[in-house]
Amino acid sequence: MGDTRIVIPVSMASSRLDNKPMLMTGGKPLLHWTFDQASKVSDWVWIATDNDEVIKYCEQEGIPFIVTSPNHQCGTTRVAEACLNLKFSDSDVVVNWQVDEPLVEPSDVAKLCKSVSEESGFVHEVHTLVSPIDREQAENEDTVKVIVNGQDECVWFSRALMFGSMGHCGIYAADSTSFIKIARQNACRFSVLEKLEQLTWLYHGLVVMKAVKINELPMSINNEEDWSHFVTLKEL
């Protein structure tokens, strides 16, 4: 495989936490914290957005960005547009790193990219991070759960409690062709109900998704409580 290219899709549309990507703590917004974490994995990191405030901030701070369509309904389609416009090679490992995942360990994402680059043949189109979860996380609707089969493949995702499930971290790695392929599908009813775009991919049989296991599920920023906890962490 080629180089690791990381795209952070940024939209200001959030039903649970207003203006989430631009919330400030420690002198910089959430999107900058996530960008800095991603930059520990690769020198090639872009913010993909259509928002003028985000664009202006990236210009001021020298953060690489690409302007994308305002019509995207999910992060993956925005990443797919970036793949096309930035002309990524099919041999590159492309990472979709969600902006609300600033606490993911760079070593875990490096492990994810290694899983893609070392796989023999084109067995799994998409690779993603999963981890064990405790009872509290399993009952929390903000924690996305995933059923993983005996071949370490993701079978189904849900926000509901699922017996035997693991926790899912919203970071994906694949080649650019895979992102473009899955972005062309209309969302299935399960995806709309659960607000989980990956259900569309599985429902249409578009991908076989590899589960890359890590030790602990990082906290994502979903609501005011998560943000307050993140602010506290950065103030320590």
C-alpha positions as CSV (number, residue, x, y, z in Angstrom):
1,M,0.0,0.0,0.0
2,G,1.0,3.6,-0.4
3,D,0.8,6.6,2.1
4,T,-1.7,7.1,4.9
5,R,-4.1,10.0,4.0
6,I,-6.4,11.2,6.8
7,V,-9.6,13.2,6.1
8,I,-11.6,14.7,9.0
9,P,-15.1,15.5,7.7
10,V,-16.5,18.5,9.4
11,S,-20.2,19.6,9.4
12,M,-21.8,22.1,11.8
13,A,-25.0,20.1,11.9
14,S,-25.3,18.4,15.3
15,S,-28.6,17.7,17.0
16,R,-27.1,17.2,20.4
17,L,-24.3,19.7,20.7
18,D,-24.5,23.0,18.8
19,N,-21.4,24.2,16.9
20,K,-19.5,21.1,18.1
21,P,-16.5,21.3,15.8
22,M,-15.8,24.9,16.8
23,L,-16.3,24.6,20.6
24,M,-13.2,26.1,22.3
25,T,-11.1,24.8,25.1
26,G,-7.4,25.3,25.8
27,G,-7.2,28.0,23.2
28,K,-8.4,26.0,20.2
29,P,-11.6,24.4,18.9
30,L,-12.5,20.7,19.0
31,L,-11.6,20.2,15.3
32,H,-8.0,21.4,16.0
33,W,-7.6,18.9,18.8
34,T,-8.7,16.2,16.5
35,F,-6.4,17.4,13.7
36,D,-3.4,17.5,16.1
37,Q,-4.2,13.9,17.2
38,A,-4.5,12.7,13.6
39,S,-1.2,14.5,12.7
40,K,0.6,12.1,15.0
41,V,-0.3,9.3,12.6
42,S,0.4,10.9,9.3
43,D,1.8,14.1,7.7
44,W,-1.1,14.1,5.3
45,V,-4.3,15.3,7.1
46,W,-7.1,17.4,5.7
47,I,-10.2,19.0,7.1
48,A,-13.1,18.5,4.6
49,T,-15.9,21.0,5.1
50,D,-18.3,23.5,3.5
51,N,-18.6,25.7,6.5
52,D,-17.2,29.3,6.1
53,E,-16.3,29.6,9.8
54,V,-14.2,26.4,9.7
55,I,-12.6,27.4,6.4
56,K,-11.6,30.8,7.8
57,Y,-10.1,29.1,10.9
58,C,-8.1,26.6,8.9
59,E,-6.8,29.4,6.7
60,Q,-5.7,31.4,9.8
61,E,-4.0,28.4,11.5
62,G,-2.4,26.9,8.4
63,I,-4.5,23.7,8.6
64,P,-4.8,21.9,5.2
65,F,-8.5,21.8,4.1
66,I,-10.6,21.0,1.1
67,V,-14.0,22.7,0.4
68,T,-16.7,20.1,-0.2
69,S,-20.4,20.2,-1.2
70,P,-22.9,21.5,1.4
71,N,-25.3,18.6,0.5
72,H,-23.5,15.7,2.3
73,Q,-25.7,13.8,4.7
74,C,-22.8,11.9,6.4
75,G,-19.1,12.0,6.8
76,T,-18.3,9.2,4.4
77,T,-19.7,10.9,1.3
78,R,-17.7,14.0,2.3
79,V,-14.5,11.9,2.6
80,A,-15.3,10.3,-0.8
81,E,-15.5,13.7,-2.4
82,A,-12.2,14.6,-0.9
83,C,-10.7,11.3,-2.2
84,L,-11.8,12.3,-5.8
85,N,-10.8,16.0,-5.6
86,L,-7.4,15.4,-3.9
87,K,-6.7,12.5,-6.4
88,F,-5.7,9.9,-3.8
89,S,-4.0,6.9,-5.3
90,D,-5.8,3.5,-5.0
91,S,-2.7,2.3,-3.2
92,D,-3.1,4.9,-0.4
93,V,-4.7,4.0,3.0
94,V,-7.4,6.6,3.5
95,V,-8.7,7.2,7.1
96,N,-12.1,8.7,7.8
97,W,-11.4,10.2,11.3
98,Q,-14.6,11.7,12.8
99,V,-14.2,15.2,14.3
100,D,-15.8,14.1,17.6
101,E,-13.0,11.5,18.2
102,P,-10.1,13.7,19.6
103,L,-9.1,11.1,22.2
104,V,-8.4,8.1,20.0
105,E,-4.8,6.9,20.5
106,P,-2.6,7.5,17.5
107,S,-1.1,4.0,18.0
108,D,-4.6,2.5,17.6
109,V,-5.1,4.3,14.3
110,A,-1.6,3.2,13.2
111,K,-2.7,-0.4,14.0
112,L,-5.8,0.1,11.9
113,C,-3.8,1.4,8.9
114,K,-1.4,-1.5,9.3
115,S,-4.3,-3.9,9.1
116,V,-5.3,-2.5,5.8
117,S,-1.8,-2.3,4.3
118,E,-0.8,-5.8,5.4
119,E,-3.9,-7.7,4.3
120,S,-3.3,-10.2,1.5
121,G,-5.8,-9.6,-1.3
122,F,-8.9,-7.5,-1.2
123,V,-10.8,-9.5,1.5
124,H,-12.1,-6.6,3.6
125,E,-13.0,-3.3,1.9
126,V,-13.2,-1.4,5.2
127,H,-11.4,-1.7,8.5
128,T,-12.6,-0.1,11.7
129,L,-11.8,0.0,15.4
130,V,-13.7,-2.0,18.1
131,S,-13.1,-2.7,21.8
132,P,-14.6,-4.4,24.8
133,I,-17.2,-2.3,26.7
134,D,-18.7,-2.4,30.2
135,R,-22.4,-2.6,31.2
136,E,-22.8,1.2,31.5
137,Q,-21.4,1.7,28.0
138,A,-23.5,-1.1,26.6
139,E,-26.7,0.6,27.9
140,N,-25.7,4.0,26.7
141,E,-27.3,4.9,23.4
142,D,-24.4,7.2,22.6
143,T,-22.1,4.2,22.5
144,V,-22.4,2.5,19.2
145,K,-22.4,-1.3,19.6
146,V,-21.2,-3.8,17.0
147,I,-21.6,-7.6,16.7
148,V,-18.3,-9.2,15.6
149,N,-18.2,-12.7,14.2
150,G,-15.5,-15.4,14.7
151,Q,-13.6,-14.1,11.7
152,D,-13.2,-10.6,13.3
153,E,-15.8,-9.2,10.9
154,C,-18.5,-6.6,11.8
155,V,-21.9,-8.2,11.3
156,W,-24.2,-5.4,12.5
157,F,-24.3,-2.1,14.4
158,S,-26.8,-0.6,16.8
159,R,-27.2,2.1,19.4
160,A,-29.4,-0.3,21.4
161,L,-28.2,-2.9,23.9
162,M,-27.0,-6.0,22.0
163,F,-25.9,-9.2,23.8
164,G,-22.3,-10.1,23.1
165,S,-21.5,-6.8,21.4
166,M,-18.4,-4.7,21.4
167,G,-18.0,-0.9,21.3
168,H,-17.4,0.8,18.0
169,C,-15.0,3.7,17.5
170,G,-16.1,5.9,14.5
171,I,-12.8,5.7,12.6
172,Y,-12.6,3.8,9.3
173,A,-9.7,2.9,7.0
174,A,-9.9,1.8,3.4
175,D,-8.6,2.7,-0.1
176,S,-10.2,5.6,-1.9
177,T,-12.1,3.3,-4.3
178,S,-14.0,1.7,-1.4
179,F,-15.0,5.1,0.0
180,I,-16.3,6.2,-3.3
181,K,-18.2,3.0,-3.9
182,I,-20.1,3.1,-0.5
183,A,-20.8,6.8,-0.8
184,R,-22.9,6.3,-3.9
185,Q,-25.7,4.3,-2.0
186,N,-28.9,5.8,-0.7
187,A,-29.3,5.3,3.1
188,C,-31.3,2.3,4.1
189,R,-34.2,2.5,6.6
190,F,-32.0,1.0,9.4
191,S,-29.3,3.6,8.8
192,V,-31.9,6.4,9.0
193,L,-33.5,5.1,12.2
194,E,-30.2,4.4,14.0
195,K,-28.3,7.4,12.5
196,L,-25.5,4.9,11.6
197,E,-24.3,5.2,8.0
198,Q,-22.4,1.9,8.1
199,L,-25.7,0.0,8.3
200,T,-26.3,1.1,4.7
201,W,-23.0,-0.5,3.6
202,L,-23.9,-3.8,5.3
203,Y,-27.5,-3.8,4.2
204,H,-26.6,-3.5,0.6
205,G,-23.8,-6.0,0.9
206,L,-21.3,-3.4,-0.2
207,V,-18.5,-4.3,2.2
208,V,-17.0,-6.9,4.4
209,M,-15.8,-4.9,7.4
210,K,-12.8,-6.0,9.4
211,A,-12.9,-5.4,13.1
212,V,-9.5,-4.3,14.5
213,K,-9.6,-4.8,18.2
214,I,-8.2,-2.3,20.7
215,N,-8.1,-2.4,24.5
216,E,-10.4,0.5,25.4
217,L,-13.1,2.5,23.7
218,P,-12.1,6.2,23.7
219,M,-14.7,8.8,24.7
220,S,-16.3,10.5,21.7
221,I,-17.8,14.0,22.0
222,N,-21.6,13.5,21.6
223,N,-23.3,15.8,24.1
224,E,-22.7,18.5,26.8
225,E,-21.6,16.0,29.4
226,D,-18.9,14.6,27.1
227,W,-17.7,18.1,26.2
228,S,-17.5,19.1,29.9
229,H,-15.5,16.0,30.6
230,F,-13.2,16.7,27.6
231,V,-12.7,20.3,28.8
232,T,-11.8,19.0,32.3
233,L,-9.2,16.6,30.8
234,K,-7.5,19.4,28.9
235,E,-7.4,21.7,31.9
236,L,-5.6,19.1,34.1
